[in-house]
Amino acid sequence: MKASVRWLRELCPHLPDDAKAIAERLTTAGLEVEGSEEFGRAADSCFVASVLSTRPHPSRSGLRLVTVDQGKSQLELVCGAPNVPDAGGLVVLAPLGVHLPAKGMTIERRSIAGVGSEGMLCSEAELGLGDDPSGLLVLPPATARAGARLADALPAARDTVLEIALTPNRPDGLGHLGLAREAAALFGVPFAPPAPKDPPRTRESALTEFVSVAVEDGERCPIYAGAVLLDVRVAPSPLEIRWRLASLGVRAISNVVDVTNLVMLEFAHPMHAFDLDKVRSGAIVVRRARARERLRTLDGVERELSPDDLVICDGGGPTALAGIMGGGDSEITPTTERVFLECAYFDPPGIRRSARRHALHTESSHRFERGVDWGDVRVVLARAAASISTLAGATAITPARVVEAKPLSRRTVALRQERLRALLGTAVAHEDTVRVLQRLGFTRRGSDSGADLWEAPSFRPDVSREVDLIEEVGRVRGYDAIPTTLPRVRASRDAGPRQAIARRAREAAVAAGLSEAVTHAFVSPRELEAVGAPSATVKLLNPLTDERSVMRTSLLPGLLRVLEQARRHGERDARLFTVGALFLSAGASLPDERLGLTVVVAGERKAWLSKAGRVDVWDAKGIAEDLLFRLLRRQTSVLFARENERPKALHPRGAAWILADGARIGHLGPLHPDVADTFEIDDTPMVVEIDLAAAHALGPSPLRFEPLPRFPAVARDLAIVVRDEVPAGEVEQAAREVAAGMAERVTLFDRFVGGSIPAGHASLALHVVYRAADRTLTDAEVDERHARVVAALESRFGATLRT
C-alpha cells in the first residue's frame, strides 16, 4: 500500500509534519512501513517561467528558440516540444546545474546547432510527476508568478510516499482515511472524518427513470448502491489529481475514472463507473454467472465465466466481473455523457475465488477479498458523485438507489479490565482504554457483569474477540510502554512423547552428519503418486497453489524438491534429512498424524584414506544402522530384507526393508529413475525412510552410563562362504545370538565375491569381540564359544569356513 503523507495531513492536520516520525509510529503499531519515496523532488529546484516569445531555430527544423521570463532575468532556450504555449503561457524551467532524478540527468549549458541553451523546459515525465514525455508541462494561467519555485506554486507537486506492508487482517489500512484515523490515534491527536458533501448540481428525480437495479444473490452482494449523473463532460483531470494518482502508482485516465480511483484510495472502497448509454435495456442486475456465459473485461481478454462468479449484468448479459474488473462494453470514453456509479459490498470469499480463477489480481479485488467497509456505501457514493459533479460539470440525480439485500450488523465484544491486565502484563487505566478504543472508531455500548461492551466499527472486520480489543489497546499505547518483568515460571519435565521422539530423531540425524531441511506439509497429489505414497486424506479447501493442495502422506516429495532446488544453485552433494508428520487415513475419524524421518544423500562420498566415489546403497545402509542405534539407544537386531514387494519410489536393485526386532520400520535404497525424472534430478540419490512411531514402539532404552571395562577383550575374525541369496544381516544376527552374553560386539566388516569364491556365493567376514565383565577370559573359553558360533553358521546357512 502506497500512502501519501501530504494526503494524510490533509485528512488530519494535527499530524506532525515529519514523514519519518509518522512512518516509525505506524511501524511500531503493526502497520510496517518498508520504505519511503520522495515524489517530485525536482519541484524543489525547478521554477515557473513565463513564455515571452518563440521563433524557429535558424538552422534546425523541428526546434524553436523560446525566450522565457524566470522572474529575475530572461533566458533563451532551445526546445523541441510540440506544445510550447504562446506568449504569456506558463511552463516549468530547470535552470543550469539542476539535477532531475527521474531522468538521472543534470542540466548543463549546451549548444544545439550553433545556438546556446541556458536550461531546459520540462515535461511531467522529466520532473517525475507523471509518465507523459510527449510535451511540456503547461501550467494553468495565473498559477503563480514567474520565478516561483514549482513546489511553492503547486504544493501537490511535492510529496513523501510511504510503502506500507499491510497484513490481510487490516483492510481499513488500504485507504488514506483509515491510515489517517490510525495515525491520529497513535499520536493522540483529534481526528474528524470529512463530512459527505452533496453534489453542487443536483436534480430531484427517481433513479428508476434512468436505470433499474436488482440484486438476485443477497448472500454474495448484501449491499448494492447506484447513482446517476447526467451532462457529464469527460476530460483530463486537473494537475493535482493526476499528480496524486501518479505518486500512488495509479495512471490517470479521465476525470470520471480518476475520481473512482481517488475515492478508492481514500476510503479503501472500490467503485465502478458505467457508461449509462451502453447499459442495455436500462437495467442492472447482480447475479451469479450462468454456464458458458462470456465477458470481455477492460484488459481486452474474453473470459468464460463460472457459475460461482458474481457478475453485474445489464439487459444483454454480464457487463462486469463484480468486485474485480469492469467490462469493455460499458467503459467510460471521451464521448460518455451519462454515468451510472456503482458502490457495493461483496462477500470476500467469493471475490477471492473468482480473482484466483481468472488470474486477476486488481486494486479492487485486493480490497474486496479482504473485506471493505460495508457501512460507508452511501458516504462513498456521495463523495464520488460530488467530485464528478464538480470536475465534469455533471448533474447528479438524487436520491441514490441503495439495495440492502441482506441485513448486516456490527459486532459487540465484551472487554474485562482484569483480562486486559493479565494479557498485557501491566495495569491500564480504564480511562486510557476508553480513550484508545474511541479514537480507533469503537463505540462503547454500556457494560455487563463487570465487562465493557464495545461495538466494533464496520471498517474493522478483524475485531471479533476480547483479545482483539486488548491487542488494539496494547499496540496503540505502545508495546514499549509495557514494563519488563520476569515471568513466574516453573521448570517442567521433558516435552510430550511426540516432541521427545522428534527431538531425538533430529539429534540422531545431526550426529550422523546430516543437515535438516524444513519442508512444507502441503504437497501436490501428483508428487505423492509419483513416490508411491498413500493417497492424500486431507485436502485443502483453499490451497495457495495446486502444488500445495493436500497434506503430505510422505516426506520424500518435499525433500526431493529441496534437493532439486539445491541442484539448480549448483550444489551437487547433499546429506539431508527432514522430520515431520504424515497425515494418513484413519477411517472415519481424524487423520493419523504419524511422525516420520526421511534421509536423502546424493553426490560424492567424502573419503580420507581411499578414493572418493558416488554414494551408494551401502552408505544408506550405514546411515540407517547409525540412526537406529542412536534412536533406540541399544544394540538391536537390524535386518535389511529384500522381498518381492518393494517401495515404489526405490529401484528394484538395491531396495530393502528395514527390520528391527522382527518389525518392519522403514526402507532404504536408490531412488527409482522415473521418480528422479519427475523431480528433475539427473542422478540416483539414496533414500532412507523410517517410521518413527514404529521405531519408538520397539521400546527405546533410557540412557545408561557404565564404567569402563576393567578386563581385556579378545577379538576373533572369521570368514565364511555362503550362497549369494543369504542375507548378511541374518548371518550377523545368528552369530550374535550364539555368542550370547560373552560377545560384546559382532560386526560384519567385509563382503567379497569373485576370485576363488565359487559362482553364486559370497564371502562374509565377521569381527567378534569377546569380553567378560568380572574376569579375564581364557583362550579355552573363547575358543569354545567361537567354535559354537562357526558351527551354528555352518548348520543354519550351509556356510563353509574360509582358511
N, C-alpha and C positions, 0 to 999 in steps of 0.2 A: 504494500500500500504506500503510494506516494502522498505526502501531506505537505501542503503549503503553509509555512509559518505565517506569512502575511495574512492568509485567509483565516487561520486560527485566531490571530489577534484581531481581525475584523469581527469575528463572532464573539470573542471575549477580550475586549480591550484591556482588561486588568492583568492579562498575562505579561510576564517580563519580556522586554524587547531583547531577548537573548536566546537565540536558537539553540545554543549548546546547553543552556540550563533546562530548556523545555525537553530536549532530547534525553538528557540524563534522568530527569524526573519520570518521564514516561517509561524509560527502560527499567528503572528500579521498581516500577509498579507492574511490570509484566508485559508491557507493550514495547518490545525490544526495538530500539532504533539501531539499525545495522549500519547506517551511514547517512551522509547528507551531501547535497549538491547545491552549489551556488548557481542560480538561474540568472542569466542576463548580466554576467559580470562586466561585459563590455559597456553596459549602460552607465557605469560609474565614470568612464573616461571618454565617452563619446558625447557629442554636443548637437543641439538643434541648430540647424543652419537654414537661412532663407535664400532661395534662388533669386539672383539678381538678373542674370541673363544667360542665354545659351547661344552657341554658334557652332557650325560644323567644324570638325578638325580640318586643318588646311591640307593635309596630305593622306589621311586615312579614312576611308568611307566606313560608316557604321559607328564612328566615335564622334563625340561632341565635347566642346570645351564649355564647362559650366562655371560661372562666377557666382560665388555664394558669399553671404554675409554671416560671419561667425560671431558677431557681436562687437568685438574689438577691432577686427580687421576684415579685409576681403581677400578671398583666395580664388585662384583659378585651378580647376581640376579637370583631368581628362576622364570622361565617363562613357561607358558603352551600354548602359542600361536603356531599355526601350521606353521607360516610363518617367523620364525626367520631367518634373512639372514645369509649368510656365512660371514667369517671374512672380514672386510672392509666395510660391509653394514652399512648404517646409519639408526638409529632409534631415537625415542624420549623418553627421560628419565624424569620421575617425581621423583626427589630426596626426601629424608625424609623431612617431615614437609610441603610438598606442598599440597595445597587443590585443588581438582578437582571439580569445581562447577557442571559440567554436571552430575556427579555421586554422588555428595554430600558426598565425602569421602576425608579424609586426609591421606596421605601416612605415615605409621609408620613402624618401624623395626619389621619384623615378622620372625618366624622360621617355615618353612614348611617341615615337615617330618625330623626334625633334622638339616636342613640346613638354615642358616640365609639369608635373602634377604634385601639388602640395598637400596631399592627403587622399582620402577615399570616401565616396558616398556609399553607404552600406545598405544591404538588403537585410530582411529579417533573419535569413539563414546565417549571414556573416556576423550578425550581432548575437546569435544563439537564442533568438526569440521565436523561431518557427522553422519550418522546413521548406519555405519557398525562396529559391535563389534566383528566380527569373527576373526580378526587377527591384528597384529601390523601395525602401520603406518610406512611403509618403505619409506624413502626419496630417491629421485633420487641421483645417485652418484655425488659427488663434489658439493652438495647443500651448505654445509658450513663446517667449521672445527668443530671438536669435542669440546664441551663446549660452543658453541654459543647458546644464547637464541633462541628458536624457533621463537619468534616474530621478532627477528632481521634477522634470516636466511631466513625466508619466511614471509614477511610482510602481505601477503594475509591471514595468519592465525589469524590476529587480526583486528577487525573492530568494529564500532558502527553502529547499525541498528536502524533507526527511524521508528516508526509506525505512518503513516500519514493518517488521516481521510479525504479523498478527497470527495468533493461534486460531484454529477454526471455531472456537467457542466464543469469540468476540466479534460477531458481525457488526455490532454498533461502531467498531473502530474502523470500518471500511468507508466511513463518511466523515467529513470535517466537523459536522455538528456533534457527532459522538465523541470525536477526539477533543474538541473544544470543551465539552462537558467534563470529560475525563481530566483534562489538564487543569480546568478550574477547580475541580475537587482536590487534585493533588497539591495545587498551590494555595488552596484555601481562599480563593477569590470569588466574588459574585459572578454568577452566570445566568443570563436570561435568554432562552432561545428566541430567535426573531419571530415576531407575530406574523401570521399569514396576512397578506395584503390582497384586497380584491383587485381584479384587473381594472385598469383605468377606463377601458372601453368595454361596456357590457350591454347585453340585450336580454331582458327577461323573456324567456320563452321555454317551452317544453323541449327537452333534448330529443324526445321521440319524434319530433317533426323532421329531424335530420337523420337519426340512426336509432335502431332498436338494439338493446343489449340484453342478452340472456345467458345464464350460467347453467349448464346441464350437469356438471360434475362439481358439486359443492365440496366434496372431500379434497379434491386436488386444487380447487380455487375457492376458498371460503369467502374472499372479498374481491370484487372487481368494480372499478370505478372508471368513468369516462367523461370527457369534456369535449365540447366542440368549439372551434374557433373559426370565424369567417373573415373574409377580406384579408387573408394573410399575404404578406409580401416577403417572399423568400429572398434573402440576400446574405452577403458575408456578415459575420458578427463584428462588433467593434473590436478595436485592438486589445482592450483589456481582457475581453472574454477569450479571444484567440490566444493571447499570451498565457492566461491562466491555464487553459487546457493544455497548451504546449508544455508548460512547466510540469504538468502531471502526466505527461506521456500520452495525451489524447489528441488526435488530429481534428482540427476544426473543419467542419463541413459546410454548415449554413446556420443562420440564426436559430431556426426551429430545432434542428438536430442538436446544435451546440447547447441549447437550453436544457434539453433532456439529459445530456451528459453532465452538465454542470449540476443539475438537481440531484442526479445520482451520486456525484462526488460530494455533494453537501449533505444529503440525508442518508446515504448508503441504500437508497431505494431506487432501483432501476425503473425506467419508464420507456414507453414506445410511442412514436407518433406515426399515424397512418394518414395517407392522402385520402380524405373522405370521398373524393370523387372517384376513387378507384375501389372503394368498398362496395362490392356488388350487392344489389338489392337493398342497400342501406341497412344491413343487418350485421351485428356482431354476436357470435355465439362461441362460448367457451365449452369445449367438449374434448373427449378422447378421440384420437385419430382412428379412422377405420382401416381395415386391412387393404393394403395396396394403394392407399392414398399417397400422393406425392406433393412435395413442396420445394420450390426454388427459393432458397434463402438469400439473404443480402450479399453473401460471399459468392453468389453465382453458381452454387452447387445444387443440382437436382437431388433431393433426398427422398428415399422411400420411408414412409412413416410406419411406426409400430403402434398397435392398439394400446400400448402403455404410454404413448406420447400424449401430452396435453397440448392442444393446439387452439389458436384463435382463428375462427372461421368467419367468412362473410357468406353471402348468398350462393357463392360458387364453390366453396370449399376452403381448405386451410390457407390462411394468409400470413401466419406467423407461428413459430415454434415457441410456445408460451415460456416466458422467463429466460429464453436463451438467445434467440435471434429472430428478427422480423423477416418477412418475405419480400422478395424483389419486386413483386407485382404491385405493392402498395406503398413503396418507399417515397419519401419526400424528395421532390425535384424542384428546379427553379420555376416550374410552371404551376406548382401547387398553390391553390387559393383557399381551400378549406381543409382543416386538420382535425382529426379525431385523436385526442390524447388518452392514452391508457395508463392507469396506475392500479396495480393489483397486488394481492398476496397469494403466492403459490406455495403448495406443500413442498418443503425442502427435499425429502427423499425422492419424490417424483422428478423434480428438476435434475437432481444428481444422476438418476438413472438415464434420463434422456440425453443429458450432456455427454455422458460417457458413451452411450450407444452411438451417438453421431459424431463422436470425437470433436465436440465443440465446447471449448472452454473459453467463455467470453466474460467480459466485465459483469454482464448481467447475471449469467449463471453462477459466477463465483460468489455473488452476493445472495441470490435466491436460495442456493443449495445450502447455505449456512443459516438462513433464517432472517428475513428482513423484518422491520418494524411494521406489524400489521395495524398498529394504532395510528399511524401518521398518514394513511392513504389520502384523506381529504386535504390535509395540510400540504402534502407534496403536490397533489394535483392543482391546488390553488396557486402554489408558488410557481409552478411551471406555466400555468395559464396566464398569470400576471406578467411574467417575464416575456413570454412570446407576444402578449398584447402590447407591451412597451417597445420591444425591439422590432417587431414586424408589423406594427400598426393594426393588429388584429382586433376583432370584436369577439368577446367571449360570451357564449350562451350560458346563462345561469338560470336555475341551479344545475350543478353537475349531477350525473346519474351514478349512484352508488348501490351496488347489489351485494347484500350480505347473505350469501347462500348458506353459510354455516356459522352459528354464533361462536365467537372466541372469547375467552375470559382470561384475565390476568391471574397469576398465581399469588397465593398468600402463604408466607413462610413464617414460622414461629422462630424467635431468637431468644435464647436464655443467656443472661449475662454470665452466669457461672460456667456455662459451656464455652462461651467465648473466652473466658479467663483460662479455662483448662486447656484449650487447644492452642491459644497464643502464648501461654506460659507467662502472662502478665495481666494485671488488672487494667481494664479500660473503663474510664468513667462513662456512665450511662449517657451523659450529655454529649460526650465525644462520639459515641456510637450513633446516636440520633443525628448529629450534625454530618457525619461522614455519609451515612446512607441517604439522607435527604439531598445532599449535594450530588449524589450519583443518580438521583431521579426516583428513589424508592419512596413510598408513601406509607406512613405509619397508620395502621387501622385499629388502634387500641391494644389491649393486652388480654391474655387468657392464661390462668394458672401460673402467674408469675413470668410469663414469656410475652415479649412484644410481638405483635402481628404486623408483618411488613408486606406490602403489596409490591411485587416486582413490576417494573415498567415493561411495556410490550417490546421495547427495544433490547431487553436483556433476556433472551430465551434460555441462556445458560444458567440462570439462577433459579433453582427449584428446591434446594435443601438448606437446612440450617448452616451446614458447613460452608455453603457458598456465600452466605451473608458474612460469616466470620472471616472468610478469605478477603472479602471486599474491605472490611474494616482493617484487617492486618496490612494489606498492601497499600491502602491509601495513607494510613498513618505512617507506614514505612517499616519494613522488617528490621531495619537498623535501630528502630526505637524500642525493640524488644530486648530487655536486658539479658546478658549472658549468665546463665545459671547452669550448674552441673545437674543433670537429671539423677533422680534416685533410682538406681537400678540394682537388681540382684543378679549375681552371676548365675547363669543357668548351665545345665549339663549340655552334652552334645546335642546337635540338631536332631530332628526326627530321623527315623531309619532311612527314608528315601534320600534325604540330603546327605546323610553319612555315607551311603553307598556311592552316590555321585562324587562326593569329595574324595573318597578313597580311590575310585576309578581314575579320577584326574591325577591324583598324586602318583598312582602306579604308572600311568602313561607318561607323565613328565619324567619320572625316574628312569623309564625305559628309553629316554632320548627323543620323545615325540613332542610335537608342538600342537597346541589346541587351536582348532578353528571353530568359531561360533557360527552356526548355520541357522537359516530360517526354519521355523516349524511349519511354514506354508510351502508347499511344493506343487508341481504340476502332475496331474494324473498320468500324463504321458511318460514322465520320468519314472514314476512308481512302476508302471507297466514294464518299462524297459529293463529295470533291475529285478523283475520278478517278485516285487513286494506285494503283500495283500492289498486288495482294493481299498480305497480310502473310505473310512467310516464317517468322518466329519468333513462336511463340505461347507465352505463359507458362503453366506448369503450375499455378501457384498465384497468380493475379493478386490484387492488393489489391481491385480492383473490376472490374466488367465494362467500365467506361470506360477501364481501363488494362490491357487483357488481351493486347495484341500490341505488338511492336516496330514503330516507325514506318517507313513507306516514303515518307513525305513530311513535310517540316517545316511545311507550311501549316496543318494542323489545330491544332497546338499554338499557332502564332502567332495564328490567328483566335480561339482561346479566350482568349488574353491580351487581344486587342482587345475581345472581348465583355465580359470582366471589367472592363476599363477603362471601358467604356460604362456598366456598372452603377454605377460610382462617379462618374459624371458627367463623365468626361474624353472629349470628343468628338474631339479632334485626336490623331493618332498618327503617328509616324515610327519604326517598329520593324523590327528585324532579328533573326534568330537563325542561328547556325551550328551544325551538328551532323551526326551520322552518320545515313545512311539504311541500313536493313537490307534489302537487295534479294536476290532469288533468284539463286543461282549454281549451279543444278543440284543434284547430289547432295552437293556439298561444303558447307562452312560458308557462311553468307550473306556477300554482298559488302557491307562497311561503306563506303559511299561518302559523302564529305563534300559537303554542300550548303549554300547560302546562300539564305535567303528573306527578302524585304522586304515589308512591308505599310505603306502610307501611306493615311491617311484624314483626313477633316475639311477644314479650311480651309487654303489655301495662304497663307502669310505673304508680304506684299509691302510694299516701301518706297515705290516710285515709281509704283505702279499699284494698282488696286483689288484687294482680297483676293477670292479665289474658291475654289470647290471644287477639290480636287486632281483631275487627270485623267490620261489616258494619257501626255500629254507630260511630266508630272512623273516618271512611271515610266520613260519613255524616257531622260530626263536622268540619273536615278539609275543606270540600267543602264550608260550610257556612262561615267559617272564611276567606277563600281565597276570596270568592266573596264579602264579606263585605269590605275587605281591597282593592280589585281591583276596586270596584265601588264607594267606599268612601261614601256610603249612605246605609240606610236601604232599602232593596228591597224585593219583594215577591219571595222567593226561594222555589220551589216545587220539590219534589223527586218523580217522577211518575213511577210506574211500569206498563208497557204496554206489549202487546203481543209480539211486536218486542223488541228485546234486543240486546245489543252489543255482538258479537260472542265471544269475549275474556273473558266475565264475566259469572259467574254461574247464572242460572235462578233464584235461590233462593237468593235474596239479591241485584240483579242488578236493577238499577234505572236510569232514565234520569234526568238530572239537568235542571229545567226550571226556568228562571229568567224573570220576567215581561212577562210571557207567551211564551218566546222564548226558544227553546232548545239550550243550550250552552255547553253541556257535558254529562258525565255519570259517575257512580261510582258503586262499588260492589266488591265482592270477585272474584279472578281470577278463571277461569274455570280449573278444574283438567287436562284436556287434554292439555291446554296451559302450565300449570305448568310442566307437564311431558316433553313437548318439550324443555323447558329451564332448565330441570333438577333441579327443585325447589320442595322440598319434603313437603311443607305445602301450605297453602292458603293465599297469600298476598292480601291486599286490594288495589284497584286501583281507582284513581280519574283522569279523563281526562277532561280538559276544553279547549274549543276553544277560545283563547284569542281575536281573531278578532271579534268573535260574542259577547263576553263579552264587548269589547270596543265599539261595535256598540250600546250598550244599553245606552251609554252616561254617563261615569263616572263623578261624580260631582267634582268640584275643592275643594281642601282642604279649610275648613271654620272653623274658631275658634269662639266659642260662650262663653259668660260669664257663670260662674257657676250659677245654679238655685238659685233664691232668696226666693222661696216659697217651702214649703214642699210637698212631694209626698204622695199619698195614694195608698197602694198596696192591691189588692184583688186577691184571688185564687179561681179557680172554677174547679171542676172535673165533666166530663160528660161521659156517656156511649154511644158509637156509634157502628155501625156494624163494624166488623173487616176489611172489604174492604175499609172503608172510609180513604183516605189519611190524615195523621195527619197534613201535610203541608197545606192542604186546610182548615182544621179547624182553624189553626193558622192564615192563611191569612184572613179568614172570620171575625174572632174576631178583627183583626187589622182594617179591613175596617169599621166595625160597630162602633168601639170605636172612629174612626176618629182622629181629632186633639187633643182630650183630653188624648189619651193614649200615653204615652211616650215610652213604651216598652211592647211588648207582647211576652212571651216566653213559649214554650212547655217544661215542665220540668219532665214529668213522663208519661209513658205508662205502663199499668198494665193489665194482663189477668189472668184468673183463679180465685180461691176463690169464692167470692159471685158474680162475674161478669158472666152473662149468657154466655153459649157457643156461639161461633161465634161473640162475642162482645169484645170490649176493652175499658178500662178506660183511658181517656186522661186528664191530669191535666195542666192547663194554669196559668201562673203568669202574671197579668196585673198591670202595674204601671201607675197611673193617675197623671197628674200634669198640672197646668196652669202657663204660663209664667208671668201673670200680677196680680195674686191674689192667695189667699189660697182657694182651693176648699172646698165646704161644703159637709157634708155627704149626703145631699139630692141630690146634683148634681152627686156625684159619684154613689150613689145607682141607680139613674135613668138611667145613661149611662150603668152601669154594667148589669142592668136588660134587657136593649135593646140587649146587647151582648148575654146574655143567651137565650133570646127569638129567636134571629136570628139563633143561633146554633141549637135550638130545631126545628125550622121551616125548615132550609135548610138541616140538616143531620139526622133529626129524633132523635136527642140526648135526653138523659134523664139525668137530673141533679142529681148527687150523693150528698147525705146529710150525 
